[in-house]
Amino acid sequence: MEINGKDELKLPLLQPLDGVVVTASQPSTIIDKKIKTVMFKIGNIACASCATSIESVLLELNGVESVMVSVLQGQAAVKYIPELITANAIKEAIKDAGFPVDELPEQEIAVCRLRIKGMACTSCSESVEHALSLVDGVKKAVVGLALEEAKVHFDPSITDFNHIVEAVEDAGFGADVINSGNDVNKVHLKLEGISSEEDINIIQSYLESVEGVNDVEMDLAENKVTVSYDPDLTGPRSLICCIEKAGQGSNFYHATLYSPPRQRETERQQEIWMYRNQFIWSCLFSIPVFIFAMVLPMLHPYGNWLDFKVQNMLTVGMLLRWILCTPVQFIIGRRFYVGSYHALRRRSANMEVLVALGTNAAYFYSVYIVIKALTTDMFEGNDFFETSAMLISFILLGKYLEVVAKGKTSDALAKLTDLAPDTAHLIALDDEDNVISDIEISTQLIQRNDILKIVPGEKVPVDGIVVNGQSHVNESMITGEARPIAKKPGDKVIGGTVNENGCILVKATHVGSETALSQIVQLVEAAQLARAPVQKLADQISRFFVPTVVIVAFITWVTWFTLGELGSYPKHWMPKGMDGFELALQFAISVLVVACPCALGLATPTAVMVATGKGASLGVLIKGGNALEKAHKVKTIVFDKTGTLTVGKPVVVSAVLFSSFSMEELCDMTTAAEANSEHPIAKAVVEYAKRLRQKFGPQTEQMTDIKEFEVHPGAGVSGKVGDKLVLVGNKRLMQDSSVPVSPEVENHISETENLARTCVLVAINGKVAGAFAVTDPVKPEAGRVISFLHSMDISTVMMTGDNWATATAIAKEVGIKEVYAETDPLGKAEKIKNLQMKGMTVAMVGDGINDSPALVAADVGMAIGAGTDVAIEAADIVLIKSNLEDVITALDLSRKTMSRIRLNYVWALGYNVLAMPVAAGILFPLDGIRIPPWLAGACMAASSVSVVCSSLLLQSYKKPLHVEDARDVSHNSNSK
């Protein structure tokens, strides 16, 4: 797959769903941005009067600006204001006029990310997804429980951010828009010199007139502006200059960079503080309740005052417990009532329903006891106020610990985000490349093609190319490569890496959201939202979990109460001061609160979050739980040869002539024919031919252009250079083009291929004119990696478009036994499908140049050596470095992650399976063993925390294979 950089970087990380298709043109002018155009296909238009009828009907609608109906084409173009009317409303109006309207043509799909607040378990995330899917215009919605985010694909002509947020809020959850996926390049500016609304309008109109500005959002209250722009056409400094130029006469405008606070970290910290404060407040009331109920009555005579009767049988202790428990139940515990209300309103149930049921049963039964004691002088009974208060306290403690632990699951991603430096040195050069100015600016103000100075010890601010100087750059934080990489003019550098020992000048090529760092963060965030298939287990269980628990709790209460009434168990089993009803109620409450649906919901997403973040820090970008789950099943790996098993930098070692053509003509024709090819071998041939040509004098101008250029996948290229037909490629290309291959040429091909070299033939006007011998050395670590894969019970296959002799020699050198040679890109995909039909789970490892069909066909596609081009759509896993050991890292990490997910499920399911019977009293007849409700709540809280902590253990993951010796060999060979 060829990667051009810019276009691929703008591709969405999550593919939009195929759904209702709508096409709307972009706003026709910059000034009137809010007017959109939508096209309809209308049937039964017989004459001009039909068109007039449709136009008159639509023009009566509020919000329709203009209508053009074509009788011949049966189409209508409607300009409308989306704030006043939707495309669907226009479509319905045409239908009401008696004309059939076909499906709307395809429309640009907008993407936005939302922060979702208040989700506790899988049931909550499913409710949010369901609410979003019901919004008219929403095509796809993905909600991540652990990430607490949603990614929504929607039709902007039908709905907008406000309707989407309202849908989430109506479902009982909080929602904030994080950003729009379509406006990733933004700059936030603080305005000075603003005195009236007219000033705001002037600045807005100036900004909207700038080429490359996509959107301008003005904040009148704060005098701030947010500008979305195309980095190819403009940049932050140009926008600031534009604002300053907008000032006229006495009006002087000034703009400075404004960095809005990081919402995720801020909200996470606020949530931690909220739970911590609620827990502390709860303890202030719950601990005295616990002491009055459980401690002081056992310490005679210190607790005797609690038995003093206030009225009839109502004691001081009972009254104090009621007073102290009530704020915990209704003020501190209000969140459980609100959550339960919204859950039941959307006909679902979650953890908060169970907590509300359990605490209400304990509290209101205790209130009943208080009322009976107050009104009766012979009544004796025990209240459970301490159960309600302590239960809420323990659950809040568990939520606090859970939120803290969940925050650590994204630590790796946060570290990546913080890698970029805050400032950079911008320099200006004269015509002779002398530095004429050197200023320090914010990294956010860097524009494409800026020249930046990076001194030793500084971080590289953005992606770029070295234009002057030499140094070594530590790229371990991005690629995981421990050894500093030598950089010289022409080499690429990645933003966030550290310059070690030399001063270099770098030309910025990718800025803002297009840098490798930003792309990695976006890819990992999308991966953390993608739901793994194994998550379906938790989704299915969550649908009936809470109703089942409620039924089991009711059966528990009925069973123990009935047994008590029938005298089926000895009286000495009864705890002191309890009767049969109270004992049965305690068992039922314990069952309600000990069950934990949250642990099931967190088992998969927390492990995926930690694994994808850890993988990113090691240079392995895994696109979500689906890729993780498939990778751990891989039993066969197919390797491409060039650039995957080999270094990927072919070198021509010789050139020979086979006819009367001169070496000069051979070089000229070859250079012209191969100049447009992106294949590594083609580039090596061109470079060698140019060097060889220089020995025979300057190249003629007329030989530089090629016409009728054609690429023959897996074979070579062809075209006309001047009046000559030139073919450059392998033997198969010659045979397919009916070019005779003489015995002399056949012998040369055999000799070359037996040396594990590729023979590139050049034919001119139907005759083989010459040949180039190309070698591509095997990566030093390839043999050890293949051997390690075999030890993991994974079979290996090599597929290449190269000839059989060269392919066999390379395969033998690295230890691969199964080889498919002379295979074009589509042929590789077919071979992979054949392997899959044999029941194998197949991974394909390619360099992303021409392997995209095979990467897509494989169960798991791995793009290796992606470097800064991380937006490889075809691959499931992107390996940033060219080291083959990362293939093992990706597979091993996926296996470790799936093992951890299974362990999480075993713990979560095992906990519920074991804890619920014990809470129901199954061990009570043995030795009075039971779980009091407050202890059951503590167990429930601990189960969620334990699952998250289990996932966090993945942060200690270590690579299974380090090929340090091989790297040394590679480094030394490269330096030579």
Secondary structure, DSSP 8 states (H G I E B T S, - for coil): ----SHHHHTS-SS-----S---EE--S-STTTT-EEEEEEB----SHHHHHHHHHHHHTSTTEEEEEEETTTTEEEEEE-TTT--HHHHHHHHHHTT--B--------EEEEEEEE---SHHHHHHHHHHHHTSTTEEEEEEETTTTEEEEEE-TTT--HHHHHHHHHHTT-EEEEEEETT--SEEEEEEES--SHHHHHHHHHHHHTSTTEEEEEEETTTTEEEEEE-TTT--HHHHHHHHHHT--TT---EEEE-----HHHHHHHHHHHHHHHHHHHHHHHHHHHHIIIIIGGGSTTTTGGGG-EEETTEEHHHHHHHHHHHHIIIIITHHHHHHHHHHHHTT---HHHHHHHHHHHHHHHHHHHHHHHHH-SS------HHHHHHHHHHHHHHHHHHHHHHHHHTHHHHHHHTTS-SEEEEEEE-TTS-EEEEEEEEGGG--TT-EEEE-TT-B--SEEEEEE--EEEE-HHHH---S-EEE-TT-EE-TT-EE-SS-EEEEEEE-GGGSHHHHHHHHHHHHHHS--TTHHHHHHHHHHHHHHHHHHHHHHHHHHHHHHHTT-S-GGGS-TT--HHHHHHHHHHHHHHH--HHHHHHHHHHHHHHHHHHHHHTTEEE--HHHHHHHTT--EEEEEIIIIIB-S--EEEEEEE-SS--HHHHHHHHHHHHTT---HHHHHHHHHHHHHHHTT----GGGS--EEEEEETTTEEEEEETTEEEEEE-HHHHHHTT----HHHHHHHHHHHHTT-EEEEEEETTEEEEEEEEE--B-TTHHHHHHHHHHTT-EEEEE-SS-HHHHHHHHHHHT--EEE-S--HHHHHHHHHHHHHTT--EEEEE-SSS-HHHHHHSSEEEEE--TT----TT-SEEESSS-THHHHHHHHHHHHHHHHHHHHHHHHHHHHHHHHHHHTTTTHHHHS----HHHHHHHHHHHHHHHHHHHHGGGG---S---HHHHHHHHHHHH-
